[in-house]
């Protein structure tokens, strides 16, 4: 099976996919074997622009735009990737990284404060402004030995269990009840 990195989310400009595409091209220049980037993002004007970026960097043989991917297939893609990569310049929370951890993927993320707060020491971080930093972090993920890889994944999966929609709903309801909003 071909090795690949996976990005899941919108293709908005602040997601920093241009630099990620540049990094995958540089990475492939330095490796003996090809490694790919799969981008799961619903088709829209931003993915159309991304197609132009892929052509501009001559990345067609390394980057695949998957469009919308259903959850069942997404879990498979996470689990079988070298890692999930989240190069965003800014985020409100970073749910896809937790989803990736839960599915059994190593997470590489930009070193933004929100990712460091949410993922803590369960992700490898890079400077999202630096193509070289993104590339080096991807190389390290490829070079992880199987035993170390499994240890990192297990630890992150346990960590990701702290977050759940059901838990959030219960805690939100409790806050409303304590605030005297019993009529909900």
N, C-alpha and C positions, 0 to 999 in steps of 0.2 A: 504494500500500500504506500502511496506517496505521502511524504510528510507535509503537513500544512499547519499554518496558524489560522485562527478563526477570529473574526470580528463579527459581532452581532449588535445591531442597532441602526439608528438613522445615519444618513450620510451628510448631515448638516456640516457646514464648514468648521464649526468649533470641535467637531469630532476628530479633526486632525488626520483624516485618512490620506491626504496628499503626502504627508511626511511618512506615513506608514508604507505607502506604495513605493516611495523612494527607498525606504529602508529595505524592503523585500528585494528590490532590484540590486542594491548594493550587497546584500547578504548572499544572493545567488552568484554574484561575481566572485565572491571569496570561497564558496563551498565547492566541493567535488561533486556533490549530488544536488539536484534541484529541490527546493522547498517552496511551498506554495502559500498563498494567502487566499482564504475563502471569506467573502464578505456577504453576510446574510442581512439584507436590508430591503424593505419594500421598494418597489420601483416607483420613482417619482423624478422630479426635475433635478434633485440632488444626485441621484444615482446616474442620471444622464450626464451630468457634469463630471462625475467620477469616471465614466467611460472615456471622456476626453483626457482626463489626467492619466489614465492607464495607457492610452495611446501616446501621449506626450512623453512619458517615461519609458516607452517601449516595454511595458510590463505585461503585455497580453499573454505571454506564455507562463507567467507566474501568478496572475491574479484572476480569480473567478468571482463574478457577481452572481450570487445565488437567488436573489430576489427574496420573496417571503418564504420562510421555512417553518413548517408545522412543528409543534413541540416535540413530537415523537422523534422526528428526524434531527431536530436541534440537539437533543440529548446525545444522540449517536455522534453528531459532529463535535460537540464539546469533548466527549469522552475519548475520541480517537485523534484529537488534535495534538500537536506538539504543545500548544497552549492557546488559551483565549488571550487576545491582546486588546487593550483598551487605551488608545493613545489620546483620549480627549483632553482638550485644554481646560475645560470647565464642566462640572456636573453638579447636580443637586444632591445625588446620592450614589448611584452606581450599581443599580440592581443587576445588570447583566453579569458583572463580576461574581456576585454571590450565586447567581444561577449557574454560572460556569463551575464554580467551586463545588456546588452541590451535585453537579452532574459528573464530577471527576476530572476536571481540567485544571491545569496549572494556570494561574492568572499573572499576566504581565500588565502593569498599569502605569499610567503617567504618575509622576510624583506630586500630584495636586493634593492639597490638604484634605479634601473630602475623601479621596481614595485611601490615603494613609489612615484617616480616622475610621473609616468603615472596614477596610480589609486588614488593617493593622499589619502584623508580620506574616500574613498569609498570601502575600503577593510579592513579586519582584518588581521594583520600581525603576523608571527611567525618566530622563528629562524629555518632555514632549516637544520641546523646541529644537532638540538635537537629533538629527537623523542618525548620527553615529551612535548616540546613546540608545536609541531604539534598536538599532542593528545589533549592538553588543549584547543587549539584554536578550534578544532573540537567539543569538549564538549560544549564550549560556543555557537557555532552555533546551536547545537541541543537544547540548553536550551533557546534560544530566544523565547520570547512570540510572539504570532501571530501579535499583533499590532506593536510591535517594528520591527519585521521581515518585515512587509509590508512597514513601514517607510524607513527602510534601502534600500530595493529593489527599491522603487519609487525614492529615492534620487540618487541612483547609475544609474538608467535608464536615468534620466535627465542628469546626468554627462556624460554618454556614448554617448549621442547624439552629443556631441562636436566633436566626431571622426566619419568620414565617408570617404569612398573611393571617392565619388563624390567631396567632399570638398577638399580632398588631391589632386585629379587630377586637379581641378581648380587652387589651390594655386601653384602647380608645373608648370602648364602652364603659369601662371602669372609671375613666376620667370624666366622662359625661355624667355618670351616676353620682360621682363625688361632687360634681359641680351643681347638683340639684336638677339635672335635666332628665328626670325619671319619665317624662312623658314621651320619650323617643321610642 
